[in-house]
Amino acid sequence: MMKEENIVICRCEDFTLKELRELLEQGFNTVEEIKRVARLGMGPCQGKTCGPLIKREIAKYTKQKIEDLDREASRPPYGGIMFGQVVGDDIEK
């Protein structure tokens, strides 16, 4: 059996099952709380990989059904800007 510290829950943030369970023990038991504290679900995959795993662990820890958990807010990443806008170039000249 694999050890908790070797099971990666979120590949984007390199976060393990052991670390997730520690957050649950500290009282963070919603997807939104865990997202804000540990950035899980905020990487390039936007929670598509780790989201179901996090929900499963929360449900197991809180003894709830996964479908009874609060739905997390889905926020698409903010769109890009032109490099010239960052450095202050006046592109329209």
C-alpha positions as CSV (number, residue, x, y, z in Angstrom):
1,M,0.0,0.0,0.0
2,M,1.3,3.5,-0.9
3,K,2.0,6.0,1.8
4,E,-0.1,9.1,1.9
5,E,2.9,11.4,1.3
6,N,3.6,9.6,-2.0
7,I,0.0,9.9,-3.4
8,V,-0.3,13.1,-5.4
9,I,-3.7,14.7,-5.3
10,C,-3.0,17.8,-7.4
11,R,-0.3,17.5,-10.0
12,C,-0.4,21.2,-10.8
13,E,0.4,22.2,-7.2
14,D,2.3,19.0,-6.3
15,F,0.0,18.5,-3.4
16,T,-0.2,15.1,-1.6
17,L,-3.0,13.2,0.0
18,K,-1.2,13.6,3.4
19,E,-1.2,17.4,3.0
20,L,-4.9,17.4,2.0
21,R,-5.8,15.3,5.1
22,E,-3.8,17.7,7.3
23,L,-6.0,20.6,6.0
24,L,-9.1,18.6,6.7
25,E,-7.9,18.0,10.3
26,Q,-7.3,21.8,10.6
27,G,-10.9,22.4,9.8
28,F,-10.8,23.3,6.1
29,N,-13.6,21.1,4.9
30,T,-15.0,22.7,1.8
31,V,-13.6,22.8,-1.7
32,E,-13.6,26.6,-1.6
33,E,-11.7,26.7,1.7
34,I,-9.1,24.3,0.4
35,K,-8.8,26.1,-2.9
36,R,-8.1,29.4,-1.1
37,V,-5.6,27.9,1.4
38,A,-3.7,25.6,-0.8
39,R,-4.5,26.7,-4.4
40,L,-5.8,23.3,-5.3
41,G,-7.9,23.5,-8.4
42,M,-6.3,26.7,-9.5
43,G,-3.5,25.3,-11.7
44,P,-3.5,24.8,-15.4
45,C,-6.1,22.0,-15.2
46,Q,-8.5,24.2,-13.3
47,G,-9.4,21.3,-11.0
48,K,-10.4,18.8,-13.7
49,T,-7.9,16.3,-12.3
50,C,-7.8,17.0,-8.6
51,G,-11.4,18.3,-8.1
52,P,-13.1,14.9,-7.9
53,L,-10.3,13.6,-5.6
54,I,-10.6,16.5,-3.2
55,K,-14.4,16.1,-3.1
56,R,-14.0,12.4,-2.4
57,E,-11.7,13.0,0.5
58,I,-14.0,15.8,1.9
59,A,-17.0,13.5,1.7
60,K,-15.1,10.7,3.4
61,Y,-13.9,12.9,6.1
62,T,-17.2,14.7,6.8
63,K,-19.2,11.5,6.3
64,Q,-21.4,13.1,3.5
65,K,-22.3,12.0,0.1
66,I,-20.3,13.7,-2.6
67,E,-23.4,15.0,-4.3
68,D,-24.4,16.7,-1.0
69,L,-21.3,18.8,-0.8
70,D,-21.5,22.5,-1.7
71,R,-20.6,23.2,-5.3
72,E,-17.5,25.2,-5.7
73,A,-17.5,28.4,-7.7
74,S,-16.2,27.9,-11.2
75,R,-14.1,30.9,-12.3
76,P,-12.4,30.8,-15.7
77,P,-8.9,32.2,-15.9
78,Y,-8.6,35.8,-16.7
79,G,-7.8,36.5,-20.3
80,G,-4.3,37.6,-21.5
81,I,-3.1,41.1,-22.2
82,M,-0.6,42.4,-24.7
83,F,2.9,42.8,-23.5
84,G,2.9,46.4,-24.6
85,Q,0.1,47.1,-22.1
86,V,2.3,45.9,-19.3
87,V,5.4,47.9,-20.2
88,G,3.3,51.0,-21.1
89,D,3.9,51.2,-24.9
90,D,1.4,53.2,-26.8
91,I,0.4,50.6,-29.4
92,E,-2.0,52.9,-31.2
93,K,0.7,55.5,-32.3
